[in-house]
C-alpha cells in the first residue's frame, strides 16, 4: 500500500473533492475528508492502510495521506 510520501498520494493534490473521492474509490481506498477550509471533522485514530484522508481548501485537495 502507498506510504505518506508516495506519488499516489501526491497525485490527488489539486483535484476537486468529487474527483478525489472518485479516484480513491477506483484505487480501492476509503476516502475521508478530515478538513475542509476552516472546518475540521471528527476522526478515529485507528491506523488503516486502505483509507486516505483529505484536506481541502477552496474545493481542492491540498493534503492526501494514507494512514
C-alpha positions in Angstrom: 0.0 0.0 0.0 1.1 3.6 -0.6 3.0 5.4 2.1 2.6 9.0 3.2 5.1 10.4 0.7 4.4 8.1 -2.3 3.4 9.5 -5.7 -0.1 8.1 -5.4 -1.0 10.4 -2.6 0.6 13.4 -4.3 -1.4 12.6 -7.4 -4.6 13.7 -5.5 -3.3 17.2 -4.9 -5.2 19.9 -6.8 -8.2 17.6 -7.6 -11.7 18.7 -6.7 -13.4 16.9 -3.8 -15.6 14.9 -6.3 -12.6 13.9 -8.4 -10.5 12.9 -5.4 -13.3 10.8 -3.9 -13.9 9.0 -7.2 -10.2 8.4 -7.8 -9.8 7.0 -4.3 -12.6 4.5 -4.8 -11.1 3.4 -8.1 -7.9 2.6 -6.2 -9.9 0.7 -3.6 -9.2 3.2 -0.9 -11.8 4.5 1.5 -11.8 8.3 1.3 -12.3 10.5 4.3 -12.5 14.3 4.5 -10.7 15.4 7.7 -10.7 19.2 7.0 -12.5 21.4 4.5 -11.4 25.0 4.6 -11.5 26.1 8.3 -13.8 23.2 9.4 -12.2 20.1 11.0 -14.2 16.9 11.2 -14.0 14.2 13.9 -11.9 11.2 13.1 -10.9 8.0 14.7 -7.2 7.4 15.4 -7.1 3.8 14.2 -4.5 3.1 11.5 -5.8 1.7 8.2 -3.7 1.2 5.1 -6.9 1.2 3.0 -8.0 4.7 4.0 -6.9 8.1 2.5 -7.5 11.3 4.4 -8.1 14.5 2.5 -7.8 18.1 3.5 -9.4 20.6 1.2 -9.0 24.4 0.6 -11.3 26.3 -1.8 -12.7 23.0 -3.1 -9.3 21.4 -4.0 -7.3 18.8 -2.2 -4.3 20.3 -0.5 -3.3 17.2 1.5 -3.8 13.5 1.0 -2.4 11.0 3.5 -2.8 7.2 3.9 -2.7 6.1 7.5 
